[in-house]
Structure formats: structure tokens, C-alpha cells
């Protein structure tokens, strides 16, 4: 066989192997999130979420738009809402409410945590209904505005 024929066969084999690998990876990636498939919560009510935010005394530690921070025992103040550069997903906000120790912003680690590193935020999981959680998260999500961070980058136009 000539070297040109061998190179042609080798090229086809490499293309086939690459296509097989890409298809396999795509198949595996699409099946990884199968547990979340079909999972959807009902729509929340922003006005009810705002009421619950105040009723559950979230304003002892948090301020948000037109709800004034009241301040609690340790005067912890964590503003919520406003302009952000990365979207707060619905899942991020749900997690922040039901598992506040999961992720604590670095700037609040010293003031918002206990000696053992847990969040000082009260756990409302046994007090709040699922609908109240949905309403609070819907309210919180409505308070964030995603803004692109300022940049000195000017893209080239062709």
C-alpha cells in the first residue's frame, strides 16, 4: 500500500474515533442531570414574598430596596438585591434560604458566622411553608439587576 492510502485510512479512523468520543461525551453529559428533569416549582408571588420577608424578621439582618434594615441583637447588616454582575439563580436563592451555611460570602465570614463556622441566619425550614419559600425567593430574585461590569475592552469589528 502506498503511504498516501495509509494516511487516508488513518485520517478516516481518527475522524471516526473523534466523532465517537464526542458523541459519547455528549450522551453522558445529557444524562447527568436526569434527576432535575421534570422538576419545577409553581410560580411565586412577589408581593407575598415581600410580606413574608418582613414577617420572618429577615430585616433584622438584611435590607432590600424599599424595606429598611431594622437591626438585630448583633447589628449584622447584609444588604440584598441591587446591581450584580452574575445572575443569582433561583436555586442559589433557595439554597441561601434553606441552608444558609452552604455558601457565605467572604466579606461576611467573620461577622455572619458563629465560632464553629455556621451561619448566624435563623433556620426557617420547619416554620415556613413551601409556598412561602417560593414567594420569598421570587421576591428576592425580582430585586436583583444583572449589570455587566465596566470594561476597557473594545472588541474589534471586522
Rosetta blueprint (number, residue, H / E / L):
1 X L
2 X L
3 X H
4 X H
5 X H
6 X H
7 X H
8 X H
9 X H
10 X H
11 X H
12 X H
13 X H
14 X H
15 X H
16 X H
17 X H
18 X H
19 X H
20 X H
21 X H
22 X H
23 X H
24 X H
25 X H
26 X H
27 X H
28 X H
29 X H
30 X H
31 X H
32 X H
33 X L
34 X H
35 X H
36 X H
37 X L
38 X L
39 X L
40 X L
41 X L
42 X L
43 X L
44 X L
45 X L
46 X H
47 X H
48 X H
49 X H
50 X H
51 X H
52 X H
53 X H
54 X H
55 X H
56 X L
57 X L
58 X H
59 X H
60 X H
61 X L
62 X E
63 X E
64 X E
65 X L
66 X L
67 X E
68 X L
69 X L
70 X L
71 X L
72 X L
73 X L
74 X L
75 X L
76 X L
77 X L
78 X E
79 X E
80 X E
81 X L
82 X E
83 X E
84 X E
85 X L
86 X L
87 X L
88 X L
89 X L
90 X H
91 X H
92 X H
93 X H
94 X H
95 X H
96 X H
97 X H
98 X H
99 X L
100 X L
101 X L
102 X L
103 X L
104 X L
105 X L
106 X H
107 X H
108 X H
109 X L
110 X L
111 X L
112 X L
113 X E
114 X L
115 X L
116 X L
117 X L
118 X L
119 X E
120 X L
121 X L
122 X L
123 X L
124 X L
125 X L
126 X L
127 X L
128 X L
129 X L
130 X H
131 X H
132 X H
133 X H
134 X H
135 X H
136 X H
137 X H
138 X H
139 X H
140 X H
141 X H
142 X H
143 X L
144 X E
145 X E
146 X E
147 X L
148 X L
149 X L
150 X L
151 X L
152 X L
153 X L
154 X L
155 X L
156 X L
157 X L
158 X L
